[in-house]
Amino acid sequence: MSRTIMDAGPLVAWLCPRDEHRDWAVSALTPMPAGVLVCEAVLADACHLAARDGIEPGRVLEVVERGGLVLPHWAPKSRSFDS
């Protein structure tokens, strides 16, 4: 199964009605299956940019809560810096 990795730009365009790339983002992202991969930095950036456009930053996190965006767990739990 292939997974999609998303940066903040398309996510912000999808959420923000006034974004100049909104139409593209809606047509490209709406048909994507749930589970798009993002990292914490993408979420922070998307929250910041959405807020600048008057969108409540919590809307970004709602997409995570609904399972549309997924934060992968990269590191095994048994590892540490001194191993």
WOZISUL-V76795 format. One record per helix or strand of 3 or more residues. SS is the DSSP state (~ for helix, > for strand). FROM is the first residue (numbers start at 1). LEN is the number of residues. Records with the same first field share a line. If there is no record, write none. Layout:
BEGIN
SS = FROM-LEN + FROM-LEN
END
This chain:
BEGIN
~ = 8-8 + 22-8 + 40-13 + 58-8
> = 36-3 + 69-3
END
